[in-house]
Amino acid sequence: MGSPDVFARLLDKYLTQTITAEEQQQLFALIQSKKHTSELEAVVAEALEDDAFDVADDPVLRDLIFERILQQRETPVRRIPLYRRWAWAAAVLLLLGGATYFYFFTDKHQQSGIAEHKDDHNNIQPGSNKALLTLSDGTVIVLDSAANGAIAQQGNASVTKLPNGEVRYEVNGKATSKVMLNTMTTPNGGQYNLVLPDGSKIWLNAASSITYPAAFTGNQRQIKISGEVYMEIAKDKSRPFMVDVDGRSVVQVLGTSFNINSYTNEGKIKTTLIEGSVRVSNHANNNRTQAAGVMLRPGQQAVITASAEDISIRTANTDHVLAWKNGFINFESVSFQEIIRQIERWYDIDVQVEGPMPAVKIGGRMDRGVQLSDLTLFLNNFEIRTKLEGRKLILSQK
């Protein structure tokens, strides 16, 4: 198990997605085991001889790669889907959650790059599980500092904070007729998960909120959201699930999974259906008839602009839409301005562009767990200068 040949064979099978579950466990155990440092370094060293990396003769970069591997060894390993066969060294780093190597695409060809860390960026960490929970009486609970376990009682509903960054509501007995509205709000640099009293699962991205009753009563389940939220709604044909999106759109659901992006500074409300079916209406049409609006099929996205009454439907790339929920920053098929807004929300910083907006095309995605310095290394490879002043990141074209 400990030989470089075995490690190389398993990693090759991982990259080509031909690895079995048993072999994958073996590979992860080999990566995480401190007994196999020399084997790990041997495989990476071999990969660095590849002309595509052009760092074989640079001891500083080689040392940085090995240092990152050893630093990341304690990080829980998770599989990252790979859509092309990447070189071994980068795959090891990605498996470990590191971001020393970045892969990106230009209009002409695929490139790879690595740059030296700058100490002035190291103090900005990525977002984490942070949120405020406002109870029906106005009490505010800071979830990231609250102890795990029971944190509140709302009528017959108990509210529990779990260690995995999730708040769960459970109704004990018959729900009271009194509606007790709660609100969960994430700041810039925050995210949180929520399980509603009907069992529906909610994921909140940064700078988002959801308002909901501590227990659903009546013949409808109604909530209100803003920002970006992914939902997996518990099926209940007798009680449709209604989502008010900033008072500008209504999504009617029976039981399904979908994503809504309604950030004000994005200028659009985008509802993307993953599974099941939903009816999407703009606020004006929803007040006219029950049948108003459009029905979506899985893989479709409804788009409502700030000024338009009509709803446009297009095919969505669901991997890109759900990148944030799955732990990634998506750069594929988005404008540089959208990338900037993602960075601002996730790292809780202000981004300022000096001079003209960089005319670059960025592709791929990055683990959301990386610190800002890793992100700036990525941008540097696109001839973008980065300078950090406090919590303001200044970008300019080189």
Secondary structure, DSSP 8 states (H G I E B T S, - for coil): --SHHHHHHHHHHHHTT---HHHHHHHHHHHH-GGGHHHHHHHHHHHHTSTTT--TT-HHHHHHHHHHHHHGGGS-------SS---HHHHHHHHTT--SSEEEE-SS-EEEE-----GGGTT----EE--EEE-TTS-EEETTTS-SEEEEEETTEEEEEETTTEEEEEE-SS--SS--EEEEE--TTEEEEEE-TTS-EEEE-TT-EEEEESS--TT-EEEEEESEEEEE----TTS-EEEEETTTEEEEESS-EEEEE--GGG-EEEEEEEES-EEEEEHHHHTT-TT-SEEE-TTEEEEEESS-SS-EEEE--HHHHTTTTTTEEE-TT--HHHHHHHHHHHHT-EEEEESS-------SEEETTS-HHHHHHHHHTTTEEEEEETTEEEEEE-
